[in-house]
Amino acid sequence: MDSHKDTEEVHRESMKKMLNSRLDLKDYVLKNARQGDIQNIIDTIDQYGWTKQWLMNIGDQKGKILDQAIQTRKPKIILELGTFLGYSSLRIISQLPDNVLFITIEANSQSAEIVRSIFEFAGVTNRINIINDYSDNVIPHLSKNFNIDSFDFIFIDHFKDVYLRDFKMLEDTRLIKAGTMIVADNVITPGAPDYLKYVRNNPNYTSTFYEGKIEYREDLDDGVEISIRK
């Protein structure tokens, strides 16, 4: 038997079950978490991911890597590619003052609708700009629409096969400048090999890999790549 194909099939089934459980996750959060308590909402999502249904957000273990990156960079202008259900958005915004500009892009309409409910419950609706569209439609217009020169911090966690496409698009639109920190999740599982090859071999960046496990599991290796524009 082909173990790689078996792993892919298991992953596809997990993804299907997880996508079908999004409304259940929203109900679980609204029922069990404390309204307006961002950390408690994060903890409640983690509890759901570990005990109820696997979720594809960064999770509590790799989330600490994201937290440390935010604390190190202290960004004022942030872009997230792939909101999903708002977990990483909440981790990021919980560590930052009210005057930051935070833009998050989510292609899936149902996920965007659910995340608006979760952000309202968390009390962060006015602090996070959600754009429900495909990233390649949005990125070329970000500078003009939000009157920004570049991003201090970019978190990439959407479709793995477009990490590199969107990264290059951000470069081409000059939204990545000296000092921009780029954090990319799931670079091993499911993996973004073309992205890793590009950023690790590009003299314009210093890039470091932080190993971990896939979110809400202990049996699959994964990791986060953090790159900084020189």
Residue frames relative to the residue before (quaternion, step in Angstrom):
aa qw qx qy qz dx dy dz
M 1.0000 0.0000 0.0000 0.0000 0.00 0.00 0.00
D 0.4261 -0.6878 0.5287 0.2566 3.58 -1.12 0.69
S 0.3229 -0.7877 0.4929 0.1797 3.58 -0.29 1.27
H 0.6073 0.5571 -0.3557 0.4409 3.59 1.11 -0.68
K 0.6657 0.4847 -0.3014 0.4807 3.59 0.95 -0.87
D 0.6159 0.5420 -0.3422 0.4580 3.56 1.05 -0.75
T 0.6528 0.5134 -0.3055 0.4658 3.59 0.97 -0.89
E 0.6485 0.5172 -0.3133 0.4624 3.58 0.98 -0.86
E 0.6525 0.5161 -0.3127 0.4584 3.58 0.98 -0.85
V 0.6343 0.5169 -0.3194 0.4780 3.58 1.00 -0.84
H 0.6539 0.5144 -0.3114 0.4592 3.58 0.97 -0.87
R 0.6459 0.5186 -0.3253 0.4561 3.61 0.94 -0.84
E 0.6567 0.5012 -0.3093 0.4710 3.58 0.98 -0.86
S 0.6344 0.5265 -0.3238 0.4641 3.59 1.02 -0.80
M 0.6450 0.5207 -0.3137 0.4630 3.56 1.01 -0.87
K 0.6518 0.5247 -0.3165 0.4469 3.58 0.92 -0.90
K 0.6669 0.4924 -0.2949 0.4751 3.58 0.89 -0.96
M 0.6650 0.5225 -0.3014 0.4403 3.56 0.94 -0.91
L 0.6626 0.4967 -0.3068 0.4692 3.59 0.93 -0.86
N 0.6602 0.5061 -0.3030 0.4650 3.56 1.07 -0.70
S 0.6907 0.4925 -0.2678 0.4568 3.58 1.21 -0.43
R 0.3774 0.7735 -0.4630 0.2120 3.62 1.22 0.00
L 0.6663 0.4870 -0.3087 0.4728 3.60 0.92 -0.84
D 0.6115 0.5423 -0.3410 0.4645 3.57 1.10 -0.69
L 0.6333 0.5236 -0.3262 0.4672 3.58 1.02 -0.79
K 0.6388 0.5217 -0.3298 0.4594 3.58 0.92 -0.87
D 0.6692 0.4949 -0.2988 0.4669 3.59 0.87 -0.96
Y 0.6302 0.5427 -0.3249 0.4502 3.57 1.03 -0.83
V 0.6642 0.4958 -0.2992 0.4728 3.58 0.95 -0.89
L 0.6943 0.4822 -0.2908 0.4481 3.59 0.79 -0.98
K 0.6855 0.4821 -0.2755 0.4709 3.57 1.12 -0.65
N 0.8127 0.3416 -0.1331 0.4530 3.59 0.89 -0.96
A 0.6829 0.4789 -0.2970 0.4649 3.61 1.11 -0.51
R 0.4988 -0.6318 0.5030 0.3146 3.55 -1.32 0.34
Q 0.4615 -0.7021 0.4717 0.2676 3.56 -0.67 1.12
G 0.8200 0.2339 -0.1917 0.4860 3.56 -0.95 0.95
D 0.6346 0.5006 -0.3233 0.4920 3.60 1.29 -0.11
I 0.2832 -0.8157 0.4771 0.1639 3.57 0.06 1.32
Q 0.6769 0.4955 -0.3104 0.4471 3.60 0.82 -0.92
N 0.6490 0.5108 -0.3218 0.4630 3.58 0.99 -0.76
I 0.6280 0.5189 -0.3295 0.4773 3.59 1.08 -0.69
I 0.6203 0.5270 -0.3303 0.4780 3.59 1.03 -0.80
D 0.6699 0.5007 -0.2935 0.4631 3.58 0.90 -0.96
T 0.6448 0.5244 -0.3187 0.4556 3.59 1.03 -0.76
I 0.6337 0.5050 -0.3265 0.4867 3.60 1.03 -0.75
D 0.6253 0.5278 -0.3309 0.4701 3.58 1.01 -0.79
Q 0.6464 0.5222 -0.3201 0.4551 3.58 0.93 -0.88
Y 0.6393 0.5151 -0.3140 0.4769 3.57 1.01 -0.83
G 0.6734 0.5170 -0.2925 0.4401 3.59 0.92 -0.93
W 0.7084 0.4475 -0.2605 0.4797 3.57 1.04 -0.74
T 0.8183 0.3207 -0.1229 0.4609 3.59 0.91 -0.90
K 0.7562 0.3876 -0.2036 0.4862 3.60 1.12 -0.61
Q 0.7815 -0.1852 0.2091 0.5579 3.55 0.60 -1.20
W 0.5204 -0.6390 0.4736 0.3108 3.57 -0.92 0.94
L 0.1143 -0.7828 0.6105 0.0396 3.57 -1.05 0.87
M 0.4111 -0.7458 0.4740 0.2237 3.57 -1.09 0.64
N 0.4194 0.6573 -0.5226 0.3449 3.61 1.06 0.60
I 0.7348 -0.4770 0.2464 0.4146 3.59 -1.20 0.40
G 0.3707 -0.7761 0.4474 0.2450 3.59 1.17 -0.49
D 0.6934 -0.5253 0.3215 0.3740 3.53 -1.32 0.33
Q 0.6843 0.5003 -0.3076 0.4322 3.62 0.95 -0.75
K 0.7206 0.3724 -0.2367 0.5348 3.60 0.77 -0.98
G 0.5276 0.6444 -0.3970 0.3857 3.57 1.21 -0.43
K 0.6039 0.5605 -0.3543 0.4422 3.58 1.13 -0.59
I 0.5974 0.5423 -0.3506 0.4754 3.58 1.17 -0.59
L 0.6435 0.5111 -0.3032 0.4824 3.57 1.01 -0.89
D 0.6315 0.5382 -0.3305 0.4498 3.59 0.93 -0.89
Q 0.6786 0.4998 -0.2917 0.4524 3.57 0.86 -0.98
A 0.6297 0.5330 -0.3299 0.4589 3.58 1.05 -0.79
I 0.6459 0.5108 -0.3110 0.4745 3.59 0.96 -0.86
Q 0.6761 0.4967 -0.2938 0.4581 3.59 0.89 -0.93
T 0.6515 0.5114 -0.3114 0.4659 3.58 1.11 -0.69
R 0.7568 0.4050 -0.2123 0.4671 3.58 0.81 -1.01
K 0.1115 -0.8218 0.5434 0.1300 3.62 1.09 -0.73
P 0.0755 0.8633 -0.4960 0.0548 3.61 0.77 1.01
K 0.3046 -0.7312 0.5806 0.1884 3.53 -1.28 0.49
I 0.7621 0.2021 -0.1244 0.6024 3.59 1.22 -0.50
I 0.0180 -0.8393 0.5359 -0.0893 3.56 -0.41 1.31
L 0.0991 -0.7626 0.6367 0.0573 3.54 -1.14 0.79
E 0.0804 -0.7669 0.6352 0.0443 3.55 -1.04 0.86
L 0.1731 -0.7592 0.6205 0.0930 3.55 -0.91 0.98
G 0.7927 0.1873 -0.1883 0.5487 3.56 -0.36 1.29
T 0.1038 -0.8292 0.5487 0.0225 3.56 0.08 1.31
F 0.0693 -0.8027 0.5660 0.1745 3.54 1.01 -1.04
L 0.7950 -0.2726 0.1936 0.5060 3.64 -0.50 -1.07
G 0.6707 -0.5798 0.2712 0.3749 3.56 1.22 0.51
Y 0.3844 0.7645 -0.4582 0.2404 3.58 1.28 -0.01
S 0.7293 0.4141 -0.2552 0.4811 3.59 0.70 -1.04
S 0.5673 0.5729 -0.3827 0.4511 3.60 1.12 -0.56
L 0.6724 0.4910 -0.2933 0.4699 3.57 0.94 -0.89
R 0.6222 0.5280 -0.3450 0.4638 3.60 1.00 -0.77
I 0.6850 0.4891 -0.2877 0.4568 3.59 0.91 -0.93
I 0.7291 0.4565 -0.2633 0.4367 3.58 0.67 -1.10
S 0.6017 0.5877 -0.3640 0.4001 3.60 1.11 -0.58
Q 0.7194 0.4395 -0.2373 0.4828 3.58 1.22 -0.45
L 0.6925 0.4783 -0.2469 0.4804 3.56 1.30 -0.05
P 0.5606 -0.6051 0.4406 0.3543 3.61 -1.16 0.52
D 0.6835 -0.5284 0.3338 0.3771 3.55 -1.30 0.35
N 0.6938 0.5282 -0.2834 0.3991 3.60 1.09 -0.58
V 0.4569 0.6681 -0.4778 0.3415 3.63 1.16 0.32
L 0.3524 -0.6788 0.5920 0.2542 3.55 -1.32 0.35
F 0.0031 -0.8045 0.5902 -0.0671 3.56 -0.53 1.21
I 0.0381 -0.7880 0.6137 -0.0316 3.56 -0.69 1.20
T 0.0019 -0.7936 0.6083 -0.0081 3.58 -0.87 0.93
I 0.2175 -0.7935 0.5641 0.0699 3.56 -0.92 1.00
E 0.0220 0.7929 -0.6059 0.0617 3.55 -0.83 1.07
A 0.3534 -0.7746 0.4910 0.1846 3.58 -0.64 1.14
N 0.7034 0.4870 -0.2709 0.4412 3.59 1.02 -0.78
S 0.4420 -0.7377 0.4482 0.2441 3.58 -0.64 1.14
Q 0.6536 0.5089 -0.3293 0.4531 3.59 0.95 -0.79
S 0.6435 0.5094 -0.3226 0.4715 3.57 0.95 -0.83
A 0.6515 0.5168 -0.3200 0.4540 3.59 0.94 -0.86
E 0.6459 0.5163 -0.3167 0.4647 3.59 1.00 -0.79
I 0.6627 0.4988 -0.2995 0.4714 3.58 0.96 -0.89
V 0.6737 0.5081 -0.3094 0.4385 3.57 0.87 -0.91
R 0.5917 0.5538 -0.3729 0.4518 3.60 1.08 -0.57
S 0.6418 0.5129 -0.3174 0.4737 3.58 1.03 -0.77
I 0.6701 0.4913 -0.2980 0.4699 3.58 0.95 -0.87
F 0.6470 0.5060 -0.3241 0.4693 3.62 0.97 -0.78
E 0.6297 0.5195 -0.3345 0.4709 3.59 1.02 -0.76
F 0.6477 0.5179 -0.3034 0.4692 3.57 0.98 -0.88
A 0.6971 0.4665 -0.2567 0.4802 3.57 1.07 -0.80
G 0.4394 -0.7165 0.4389 0.3177 3.58 1.24 -0.36
V 0.5786 0.6069 -0.3653 0.4044 3.59 1.15 0.52
T 0.2847 0.8040 -0.4896 0.1813 3.60 1.26 0.20
N 0.7363 0.4260 -0.2393 0.4681 3.58 0.91 -0.88
R 0.6556 0.5185 -0.3065 0.4554 3.60 1.29 -0.01
I 0.7564 0.3103 -0.1664 0.5512 3.59 1.24 -0.34
N 0.2505 -0.7610 0.5853 0.1250 3.57 -0.82 1.05
I 0.1269 -0.7966 0.5892 0.0453 3.59 -0.51 1.22
I 0.0771 -0.7707 0.6317 0.0326 3.56 -0.89 0.98
N 0.1902 -0.7902 0.5774 0.0778 3.57 -0.61 1.17
D 0.4776 0.6094 -0.4841 0.4077 3.56 -0.01 1.36
Y 0.5953 -0.5383 0.4382 0.4048 3.56 -1.29 0.10
S 0.5995 -0.6328 0.3642 0.3279 3.53 -0.94 0.96
D 0.6742 0.4999 -0.3192 0.4401 3.61 0.94 -0.76
N 0.6036 0.5175 -0.3613 0.4871 3.60 1.25 -0.24
V 0.7215 0.4815 -0.2294 0.4415 3.56 1.09 -0.79
I 0.6424 0.5943 -0.3405 0.3438 3.57 0.80 -1.04
P 0.6730 0.5109 -0.3382 0.4144 3.67 0.80 -0.81
H 0.7392 0.4219 -0.2205 0.4765 3.61 1.18 -0.50
L 0.4344 0.7400 -0.4444 0.2573 3.59 1.25 -0.13
S 0.6515 0.5408 -0.3273 0.4195 3.58 0.87 -0.94
K 0.7098 0.4478 -0.2541 0.4807 3.57 0.87 -0.97
N 0.7060 0.4956 -0.2827 0.4196 3.58 0.80 -1.01
F 0.7846 0.2812 -0.1552 0.5304 3.59 1.07 -0.67
N 0.3963 -0.7511 0.4523 0.2725 3.58 1.33 0.18
I 0.4396 0.6834 -0.4610 0.3566 3.56 0.83 1.04
D 0.4429 -0.6858 0.5206 0.2499 3.52 -1.23 0.62
S 0.7698 -0.1768 0.1600 0.5920 3.57 0.96 -0.94
F 0.4773 -0.6436 0.5115 0.3104 3.56 -1.34 0.13
D 0.4193 -0.6731 0.5500 0.2618 3.53 -1.16 0.68
F 0.8081 0.0881 0.0382 0.5811 3.54 1.06 -0.86
I 0.0304 -0.7835 0.6205 -0.0147 3.58 -0.93 0.96
F 0.1132 -0.7755 0.6188 0.0537 3.55 -0.86 1.02
I 0.1325 -0.8094 0.5715 0.0274 3.58 -0.64 1.17
D 0.2388 0.7695 -0.5522 0.2143 3.56 -0.56 1.18
H 0.4462 0.6741 -0.4762 0.3461 3.60 0.93 0.86
F 0.8106 -0.1518 0.1267 0.5512 3.63 -0.84 -0.89
K 0.4502 -0.7421 0.4265 0.2543 3.56 -0.56 1.19
D 0.6730 0.5147 -0.3053 0.4346 3.59 1.06 -0.70
V 0.7165 0.3858 -0.2776 0.5106 3.62 1.23 0.01
Y 0.2897 0.7562 -0.5294 0.2527 3.60 1.20 0.32
L 0.7247 0.4463 -0.2576 0.4574 3.57 0.71 -1.09
R 0.6167 0.5475 -0.3504 0.4439 3.60 0.94 -0.83
D 0.7261 0.4385 -0.2550 0.4642 3.57 0.78 -1.02
F 0.5919 0.5588 -0.3589 0.4567 3.57 1.10 -0.66
K 0.6764 0.4804 -0.2881 0.4783 3.59 0.90 -0.92
M 0.6244 0.5357 -0.3361 0.4584 3.57 1.09 -0.72
L 0.6394 0.5098 -0.3141 0.4823 3.57 1.07 -0.76
E 0.6202 0.5160 -0.3350 0.4867 3.58 1.10 -0.67
D 0.6847 0.5105 -0.2898 0.4319 3.57 0.83 -1.01
T 0.7106 0.4152 -0.2475 0.5112 3.59 1.10 -0.68
R 0.4459 -0.7396 0.4039 0.3017 3.57 1.36 0.26
L 0.3836 0.7206 -0.4868 0.3108 3.56 1.07 0.72
I 0.6420 0.3936 -0.3132 0.5787 3.55 1.38 0.01
K 0.0208 0.7976 -0.5989 0.0686 3.56 -0.67 1.15
A 0.7263 -0.3863 0.3076 0.4782 3.59 -1.27 0.05
G 0.7799 0.2992 -0.2441 0.4926 3.55 -0.77 1.06
T 0.5008 0.6371 -0.4400 0.3869 3.60 1.20 -0.25
M 0.1936 -0.7659 0.6056 0.0962 3.55 -0.92 1.00
I 0.1106 -0.7907 0.6015 0.0273 3.57 -0.84 1.04
V 0.0914 -0.7860 0.6113 0.0111 3.56 -0.73 1.12
A 0.0543 -0.8114 0.5818 -0.0134 3.59 -0.66 1.12
D 0.2377 -0.7831 0.5632 0.1140 3.58 -0.73 1.11
N 0.8316 0.2692 -0.1871 0.4482 3.55 -1.39 0.30
V 0.2819 0.7968 -0.4992 0.1909 3.60 1.04 0.67
I 0.6862 0.4099 -0.2836 0.5297 3.60 1.29 -0.17
T 0.7920 0.0231 0.0121 0.6100 3.59 0.91 -0.95
P 0.4411 -0.2488 -0.8260 0.2474 1.62 -1.17 2.24
G 0.5574 -0.6500 0.3680 0.3625 3.58 1.19 -0.37
A 0.0291 -0.7647 0.6436 0.0112 3.53 -1.22 0.70
P 0.0707 -0.8710 0.4847 0.0375 3.59 0.63 1.14
D 0.6478 0.5120 -0.3391 0.4507 3.60 0.98 -0.72
Y 0.6203 0.5336 -0.3284 0.4718 3.58 1.08 -0.73
L 0.6704 0.5023 -0.3009 0.4557 3.58 0.86 -0.97
K 0.6464 0.5239 -0.3229 0.4511 3.57 0.91 -0.88
Y 0.6730 0.5081 -0.2959 0.4488 3.56 0.93 -0.92
V 0.7483 0.4266 -0.2478 0.4435 3.58 0.66 -1.09
R 0.6655 0.5091 -0.3107 0.4488 3.60 1.06 -0.69
N 0.7427 0.3846 -0.2119 0.5055 3.58 1.15 -0.57
N 0.5405 0.6141 -0.3947 0.4184 3.56 1.31 0.20
P 0.3999 -0.7552 0.4650 0.2312 3.62 -0.55 1.11
N 0.5881 0.5928 -0.3667 0.4102 3.60 1.24 -0.24
Y 0.7569 0.3455 -0.1814 0.5242 3.60 1.26 -0.25
T 0.2238 -0.6630 0.6797 0.2201 3.48 -1.35 0.40
S 0.0549 -0.8318 0.5505 -0.0450 3.57 -0.70 1.08
T 0.0636 -0.8054 0.5887 -0.0256 3.54 -0.90 1.04
F 0.2767 -0.7618 0.5680 0.1432 3.55 -0.99 0.91
Y 0.1252 -0.7692 0.6247 0.0489 3.55 -0.97 0.97
E 0.2813 -0.8044 0.5002 0.1533 3.56 -0.38 1.22
G 0.0943 0.7721 -0.6248 0.0672 3.52 -1.27 0.53
K 0.5187 -0.5832 0.5009 0.3740 3.52 -1.29 -0.45
I 0.6262 -0.5110 0.4185 0.4143 3.56 -1.24 0.43
E 0.6306 -0.5847 0.3624 0.3593 3.56 -1.02 0.82
Y 0.8716 0.0622 -0.0947 0.4769 3.55 -1.07 0.97
R 0.6747 0.3695 -0.3193 0.5535 3.55 1.17 0.72
E 0.3138 -0.7576 0.5433 0.1798 3.56 -1.20 0.51
D 0.6658 0.5682 -0.2700 0.4012 3.57 1.29 -0.23
L 0.7344 0.3707 -0.2353 0.5176 3.63 1.18 -0.15
D 0.4013 -0.7211 0.5164 0.2286 3.57 -0.80 1.05
D 0.0712 0.7626 -0.6407 0.0541 3.53 -1.16 0.68
G 0.0438 -0.8130 0.5782 0.0530 3.56 -1.19 -0.32
V 0.3738 -0.6985 0.5764 0.2004 3.50 -1.40 0.25
E 0.2100 -0.7593 0.6049 0.1163 3.59 -0.95 0.90
I 0.0803 -0.7843 0.6145 0.0284 3.56 -0.81 1.03
S 0.0330 -0.8078 0.5863 -0.0519 3.54 -0.66 1.19
I 0.1252 -0.7834 0.6065 0.0521 3.55 -1.04 0.82
R 0.4169 -0.7029 0.5256 0.2364 3.54 -0.88 1.02
K 0.4046 -0.7260 0.5066 0.2295 3.57 -0.81 1.02
